[in-house]
Amino acid sequence: MRYTAEKIGEIVAARYGAECVYLFGSCARGDADADSDIDLRIDNGTIRDLQMGGLAADL
């Protein structure tokens, strides 16, 4: 399943309490390939270090 940048932002904001989620890099530009990572900037969220693993798994 593929997600849009907007959908990824909605999921992260809802699950982790972030106010703003920005997708940048190759995924945002639309030129990502199978080896690309997902670059996110998360503002004013409540994500703790231990939750980062869960966030990575969710994505």
C-alpha beads as a LAMMPS data file, in Angstrom:
LAMMPS data file: protein, C-alpha beads

59 atoms
58 bonds

1 atom types
1 bond types

-500.0 500.0 xlo xhi
-500.0 500.0 ylo yhi
-500.0 500.0 zlo zhi

Masses

1 110.0

Atoms # bond

1 1 1 0.000 0.000 0.000
2 1 1 1.281 3.462 -0.878
3 1 1 0.451 6.548 1.158
4 1 1 0.430 10.181 0.145
5 1 1 2.473 12.726 2.086
6 1 1 -0.767 14.097 3.501
7 1 1 -1.891 10.675 4.719
8 1 1 1.442 9.977 6.415
9 1 1 1.184 13.340 8.175
10 1 1 -2.363 12.597 9.327
11 1 1 -1.395 9.184 10.711
12 1 1 1.637 10.493 12.602
13 1 1 -0.254 13.511 13.944
14 1 1 -3.181 11.417 15.161
15 1 1 -1.145 8.624 16.697
16 1 1 1.668 10.665 18.260
17 1 1 0.072 14.043 18.977
18 1 1 2.193 16.059 16.564
19 1 1 0.834 19.432 15.513
20 1 1 2.694 19.581 12.201
21 1 1 4.349 16.816 10.204
22 1 1 6.426 17.685 7.155
23 1 1 7.587 15.146 4.599
24 1 1 10.726 16.189 2.746
25 1 1 13.412 14.653 0.586
26 1 1 12.940 12.169 -2.233
27 1 1 9.522 10.968 -1.034
28 1 1 8.167 14.511 -1.018
29 1 1 9.626 15.191 -4.453
30 1 1 8.133 11.999 -5.830
31 1 1 11.426 10.488 -6.955
32 1 1 11.912 7.917 -4.179
33 1 1 12.904 4.376 -5.047
34 1 1 12.931 1.082 -3.126
35 1 1 16.120 2.105 -1.260
36 1 1 14.863 5.552 -0.213
37 1 1 14.170 6.431 3.379
38 1 1 11.320 8.606 4.645
39 1 1 12.341 12.044 5.896
40 1 1 9.926 13.594 8.396
41 1 1 10.061 16.774 10.428
42 1 1 7.702 16.576 13.393
43 1 1 6.846 19.788 15.252
44 1 1 5.346 20.010 18.733
45 1 1 4.742 16.319 19.122
46 1 1 4.988 14.138 22.185
47 1 1 7.136 11.407 20.656
48 1 1 9.606 9.942 23.127
49 1 1 12.748 7.993 22.253
50 1 1 11.088 4.629 22.831
51 1 1 8.196 5.555 20.543
52 1 1 10.523 6.247 17.620
53 1 1 10.834 2.510 16.975
54 1 1 7.060 2.235 16.845
55 1 1 6.850 5.187 14.485
56 1 1 9.422 3.612 12.188
57 1 1 7.507 0.322 12.223
58 1 1 4.230 2.126 11.480
59 1 1 5.748 3.769 8.433

Bonds

1 1 1 2
2 1 2 3
3 1 3 4
4 1 4 5
5 1 5 6
6 1 6 7
7 1 7 8
8 1 8 9
9 1 9 10
10 1 10 11
11 1 11 12
12 1 12 13
13 1 13 14
14 1 14 15
15 1 15 16
16 1 16 17
17 1 17 18
18 1 18 19
19 1 19 20
20 1 20 21
21 1 21 22
22 1 22 23
23 1 23 24
24 1 24 25
25 1 25 26
26 1 26 27
27 1 27 28
28 1 28 29
29 1 29 30
30 1 30 31
31 1 31 32
32 1 32 33
33 1 33 34
34 1 34 35
35 1 35 36
36 1 36 37
37 1 37 38
38 1 38 39
39 1 39 40
40 1 40 41
41 1 41 42
42 1 42 43
43 1 43 44
44 1 44 45
45 1 45 46
46 1 46 47
47 1 47 48
48 1 48 49
49 1 49 50
50 1 50 51
51 1 51 52
52 1 52 53
53 1 53 54
54 1 54 55
55 1 55 56
56 1 56 57
57 1 57 58
58 1 58 59
